[in-house]
Structures are given as structure tokens and as C-alpha cells.
Amino acid sequence: MRVGGTVRVPGDKSITHRALLFGALAGGTSHVGGALTSLDARSTARVLRQLGAEISPLRPGRVVAIRGRRRLARPTAVLDCGNSGTTTRLLLGLLSGHRFSATLTGDASLRGRPMRRVTGPLGRMGARFIEHRGDGLPLTVRGGPLTPLRYEMPVSSAQIKSALLLAGVAGNVEVELLEPHGRSRDHTERLLRAFGYQVMEREGWIVFRPSGRLEPFEIQVPGDPSSAAFLVGAAVLAEAGELRVAQVGVNPTRTGFLGVLARMGATVDLVEGTEQFGEPVADLLIRPAELRATEVRPAEIAALIDEIPLLAVLASRAEGTTVFRQVGELRVKESDRLRLIAENLRSVGSRSEISGDDLYVEGGRAAPRGRVRTAADHRLAMAFAVLGTVPGARVSIDDLTSAAVSFPNFPETLRGIRRRESA
């Protein structure tokens, strides 16, 4: 396969979620350009409308208008968060500072994801929770006055961290957090600073002071680096050409996968860099490369957790055995990603094993052929679709439509970067 051209990826999912949430609390009309229009983003917009915000439809190429209110309104029905763990966990933080009850639910996948890692520390702040089916959804939160929190997080997680910081915003209280294994993505911290909140680092702790105020704003959401990663991977596996992915967010807490790719022998250049609303943005230039194995260390995982499926399929084409250390967190994503990555790699002819929380992937040159089971996990579907671009590959994916959760029109975009050898 030869690649070429310039392509854009959908807006950053993490920033879109946060922009919608902040706009709903800004007390005026905010405008969000380049917002992701995926199913997850629409879940956030839908539940915020139930909580009193006025949000225009999320449509490609359209600026989203949000008419917010300083305090959310009591919902009259259950809040359905769809497949979105980010929607659920961040909303639990905001609702903890509101004096009413709300019940959250989601699809079958989301109902199986753990919530006590968020509700536990929120309960220490004063929120109350009713579990209807154990550690998961549906879940009822009863908010109210909150107290300050100093908390050592059990895992490095942007969702947990953001939920607790947003509880600090809604409850107007101080929050201090310590992440154990590397800094997770920091979009919430950057946005809060833009609104005048103090978010500092002190001896490894993240220290939040409720000194700011959410005001109406305008933001242009950059391209999502996690979505861009799949096109980067396809270009790296290509036989020739050069691909340009325009206006991608290159926040260093989101681009750990680029460092891993560099160690594996790939070259991704960042050009025409700018900054938008505290977030660095650049074009990515990618060329094909011969890959070699590497070791992905525990301290790196937080900055590339969503890209491990893609990195694993690339490792299956590298010389040697790549090991991903301490990736047990993958077991509680949209699926048991850890198990499914290994099983699916074996299904298409690669060698992959799990030992404890470590994942081993042995590279090979044979064309991948076989059936892939995704459990409706969008990142698994896209990763193995990339593997399917290898010459001679015959990879059958059970559900590529799940890609729409984060990357609408992904199959068409992936096909669009291919060029004829004579071009």
C-alpha cells in the first residue's frame, strides 16, 4: 500500500467532552468549533440538555452553540450515557456538587465498567451514592455541600482526576491529588487554568484551588491524537509515500505513542505548530518505516493507554518481541481489551501472550489472515482495520461500525489515504 495526501481527523474527544461540560456551567452562550460529532460526544450533549443546558445539534462542520447555566437543573428522567465512560465519570463529579438526585445508566458495555474508583473519593467529599447493581451502572448520585479532598489515586486516570477536579469546581472546594504511575492527560487542568482557577503541581501532587469562574467562551477543538494514531499506524505500515494529518492536538500527555513509535524506528515529524486555548496543535508528517521491538514501561502507560491496541498490531509487524508492562487497566475499558488484543492477534496468525498484567507481542512477516472479534470496542476495530492494510492481509472484523463511537467515517478515511503505486 502507498499512502499520500493531507487528511483531517475528527475533533479531540477529551476536549469536546470538557468543552460541552464547561459550556453548560458558563452562564451564557459559548461556541465550540471543530467539536467531535461521535456517539460519545452526543451522549454528553444529550445528558447536559436533560440537565438544563441548551446545546445545538452536533453536526460535522458546524459550530456548536451552548447556552449554559451556573447550576445544573434537576433531571426528570434517567441520564443515559450510552457507551461513554468519560461522560459518566466526569458528570458524577459535577453532580456531586448539586443538591438533587440523578440516576445514570448506559449501554451493556458501560454498565459493566467500574465506578467505585470515582464514587469512593467523591463519597469522601460528601456525595452519596446508591448502587443498583454493584460496582457499575445504573447508579444514583445525591449531591450536596462538599468538603475538601486530599487523595492518592489508585491508578493514573484522567477520568478519575477530572471527576474530582470538577467536583471541586461544582462544590467550590479545594482538591489535592496524587497520581501513582505517570501523569494522565491534563486537558481539564489546562481548561481550568484558562478560566482563572489555580491548578498547580507541588511535590508530585496536583493542587486545585477554586479561585476562578466559568464564563462564556469560544474554542476551536483540535484533531484527536488518538484518532490520528490509527492513520499514523497505517502510514507507518505502508510500502511508500508520505501522509500529512493536519491540525492535531499534540498535548504531551496524549502523544506518548509517538515516543514509542520513534523507538520502534518510525519517524513522525511535527510541523507548523501553534497553540489554541492552552493546547499545542501541529500537523503530523508520517512516512513508512521498518519497525523493531521495544519495551513500553509502566510510567508511559497513562499517556498512551488508548493507543495500545494500535501499538500492539504494529508490534506484530516489528522485528523482535515487544512487551507492554503493567497494562491491566485495559481489562476495564469498553471491553477486556487486554484479553481481546492477544486473542485477536493469535487469530490472525501472530504470537501474543499475557503474563500477569504484561502483554507480549512477537513480530512476524507473514500476511495477517483471520477473523477478529471486537466486542463492539471501537479502538480494537480500528486497530485491526489498520493491520488489514498490510499487503496480502485478509482480516475480517466482526463490527467495524463501532468506530463511530470516536471516529465517524473511519473506514472511508482509511481507504482515502491509499494511493495507486503509479501515482
N, C-alpha and C positions, 0 to 999 in steps of 0.2 A: 504493500500500500504506500502511495505517495500522498503527503499532506500539503496543504497550501492555503493561502488566503488569510483574511482577518475576520475574526468572529467575536461576538459578544456573548457573555453568559448571563443568565438571569441575575437579578439583584441579590445582594447578600441576605441570606435567610435570617441570620442572627440580628443584623442591623434592622431589617424590615420588622421583625417581631418587636424589637425595642422601640423603634420609631412609632409604631402603632400604639404601644402601651403608653409611651411618654406623651404622645399627642392626645390620648384620651384623658389625661390628667392635666393638660396645659391650660385649660380655662379659656380657650379661644380657638381660632381656626389655624391649623398647621397644614403644611403641604409637603408631601413626600414624593419625590420623583425617583424613577427607577426602581420602585418597590417590587419585590418578588410577588408574583401572582399565583404561586403554587397553592396546593391544597392546605399545607400547614399555615401559610400566611393568611389564607382565607378563614381558617379556623380561628385565628387570633382576632381578625376583624369581626367575625360573627359574634363571638362571645362578648367583645367590647361593645358592640351595638346593644346586646342584651343588658349591658351594664350602664347604658345611658349615653354612650358616645354616638355621634353621627359620623359615619365613615362612608365615603363614596365607594362604588364598586372597584375592586382591584382588577384592572384590565391592562394587558400589555401596552406599553407606550403612553399610558395615561398617568397624570399626576393625581395622587390620592389626596383628597381633602378630608381632614379630621377636625370636627368641631367637638372639642373636649369639655370637660367639667372638672372642677377642682377635686370633687369627691365622686366616686362611682355610685351608681344607683342600685338599690336592692333589685336583684333579678326576680322575675316572676315565673321562671322555668329553669330546669336543669341546664347547666352550661356544658355543651357538647364540644370537647376539644379535638375531636377527630382522631388523627394519628400523631398529634403534635405534643411531644413531651415538653418542649420549650414553652408553648402556650400554657400548659398545665402548671408547671412548676413556677414560672415567673408570676402567673396570675395568683397562685396560692400566696406568694409573698405580698402582693398588693392587697389582696382581700383580707389578709391578716390584720391590716390596719384600719379596716372598715367595720362599723358596728352593725353588721347584719350577717345572716347566714346565707351561704350559697353552696350548692351541690354541683360537683364537677364529674363528668364522665367522659368516655371516649370510645374508640373502636376496640375490637378484641385485642389487638396488639398493644394499644396504650393501656388498657385495663390490666394487662399483665406486668406493667413496669413498676418498679418500687417507688413509693412516695414517702416512706418514713425518713429517708435521708434528708428530706426537706421539711416534713411536718414535725420531726423531732426537734430541731433547733427553733422552728417557728413556735412550737409549743412552749419552749423555754422563754420566749419573748412575751407570751401571754395569750396567743391564739389557741383556740380549742378545735378539735377535730373529731368527727365521727366516722369510723371506718365501717363500710357496709360489707366489704368482702376481704378483710385482711389488708395486707400491705399493698394497696393499689386502689384503682378507681372502681366504682364510684366512691366519692369521698365528700363529706360536708365540712366546710370550714366556717367557724363562727369567730369573726374578728372583733376587735375592740382596742382599748388602750394597750400599748406595748411598752416593754421595758428594754433598756439597752442590752446588747448581747456581745460577749467575747467568746469565740468559738473556734476550736481546732477542728477543721473539716476532716472527715474520714478518708475522702478522696478529693483529688483536684478536679473540680467540676464547675464549669461556667454556669450551668443551670442552678445548682445549689447556691453558689456565690451570688448570682444575680437575684435569686428569690429573696435572700436575706438582706441584700442591699436595698431592694425595692420595698421590703418590709420596713427598713429604716426610713425610707422616703415617706411611705404612707403613714407610718406611726410617729414620724418626727423624732426618732431616737438614734443614738449612736450605735454603730456596729463595728466590731473588730473581728477579722477572720484570718486564719492561717491555713494555707493550702499545703498538703504534705509532699507532693511529688511534682514540682514544677508549676509554673503559673498557667492557669487556663485562660481562655480567650477573655479579653478585657474590654469588650465593647460597652458594657454597662458602665464601667468606671470612666471611660472616655466621654460618654454622653453626659454622665452626671457632672463631670468637671465643666463641661460646656455650659451647664446651667448654674454654675456657681457653687456647687457642692464641693466640700473638701473630701477628696479621696487620696490618701497618702499611703506610702509604704514606710513602715517603721520596724526595723529588725525582723524582716520577713513577714510581718503582719500587714494586712490591708486595713486601713483605718478610715472609717466613714464618719463624717460629721454633717448633720442636717442643716447646712448653712445656706443652701441655695433655694431656688424656686423655679418650678417648671413654667415656662412661658411659651406662647405660640412660636413656631419655628418653621424654617424651610430647610430641607435636606435633600441631597441627591445621593441615593444609595449606590455604592459601587458594586461591580460584579462580584459574585460569591466565589471566594477562592476554593471552597470545597467542590463546587460545581466545575470550576475551571480545571481542577485537578484531573478530572476524567479526560478532558480534551488534551491536557498536557501528557497524560499517560498514553493516549492514542498516538500523539505525535512522536513520543519517545520510541514507541514500538514500530513506527513506520519505517519503510525502507529508504525514503528520500524526502526532500522538501523542507519547508520551514513554515511553521504556523505562528500566527500572532493572535493572542487573546487580549482584547482591548479593555482598558479601564477596570482592572480587577483590584479588589481590596487586598493590600499586602501587609496588613497588620501583623507584626512579628509573632503574636500569639496564635495566628491562624496559618502560618506558612512553614511550619516545621517540616512538612513533607518535601519542600524544596531543598532543605538541607540534606535530607535522606537521599533524595534523587541525586544530588551532587556527589555524595559519597559513592553512589552506585554507578557514577560515570556519566550521568546526564547533565546537559548544560541548559539552564533556563535563565535568560537574561531579563532583567527588569529595566524598562526604558520609559522615558517621558513621565517620570514620577511627579505627583502632586500630592496635596493634602486637602481633604474635604471633611469639615466638621470633626477635626481631630483624628481622622482616619487616613493613613497613607494609601495612595492609589497609584497603579502603574500598569503599563502594558507588559505582557509576558511574551517573549520570543523563544520558541522551542524548536529544537532540531532532533532528528533521530539519533540514537546512541546505542552502543553495545553495553549492556548492563553487567555489573558484578555484584556479588552478595555483600551484605553489610549486617551490622547488628544495630537494632533500634532499642535504645536504652530507656529504662523507666522514666527518667527525667524528661524525655522527649515526648512521651505519650500524650500528655494533656494538650499539646499544641498540634497534634495530628491524629487524634482519635478517630475522626470521621473519615480520614483518608487511608486508614489501614486496609480496608478491602481493596482499594486500588493499588496500594503499595504491595500487597500480598500477591496480586495477579502479576504485577511487574516482576516481583521476585521470582515467580515461576518461570520467567524468561531470562533470568540472570545467571551468570556463571557462579556456581557455588551454592551454599545454603545460607539463607537469610534467617535471622531469628528476631522475633519481636518479643521483648521482655515485658512481663507484668501487664498483660493486656486482658486481664479477667473482666474488666469493665465492659468489654464487648459482649459479654453474656447477657447484659440487661439493656441493650439498645432495642431498636424496633423489632429485632429478632435475637436469637442467640447467635450473634454474628461470628463469634469465635468458632463455634462448632461448625456452622454452615460454611465459613470460608474454607476450613480444612476439608470438609466433606466434598464440597463442590470442586475444589482443586483436584482432589483424587478422582472425582467423577470425570473430569476432562483429561485425565492422564498424567497429572503432576503428582509429586510426592509432597505431602504435608502432614505434620503431626502436631498434636498438642501435648505438652508436658507441664502439668500444673497450670499456671497462668501464662506460660510461654508458648508462642506459636513458631513452628519451624517450617520453612518453605524451601524446597530444593529446586534449583533451576534446571531447565532442560530445553532441548531444541525441537523436539517433536511437536507437530501442529496440534493444538488442543482440540479434542473432539469429545463430545458427550453432552449430557443433559444437566442443567443447573436448576436447583430448587432454591427460590429466594425467600419463601415465607412472606411475600409481599414487602420485602425490605428494599427500599429504593437504592441504597448505596451498593448492596450486593448485585442488584440487577444491572446497574450502570457499570460496575467494575468488570463483571463478566462479559458485558457487551463490548467493552474495550478489548478484553482478551480475544473476543471473537473477530477482531480486525486483523489478527495475525494471518499472514498468507497460509492458505490451506486449512484454516480453522473451520470447524463445524460445531459451534457452541449453540445449543438450544436452551433458551431461557424461558422458564415457565410463566413469568409475569413481568414483562418489561414496562407495562403501563404504570407500575408503581413508581417509576422515575418521576412522574408528575408531582409527587409529594414535594420535591425540591427543585426539579429541573423540567419544567414544561417543554415539550417538543424536543426532548433529548435525542430520541432516535434520529429525527430529521437533522438535528445539528451535527450529530456524529457522522452521518452519511455526507453532510455538506462539506466537511473539511477534506474529504478524499479527492484526489486528482488523478486523472489518467497518466500513465507513465510517460506519454508523449507530450504532456502539457509543458 
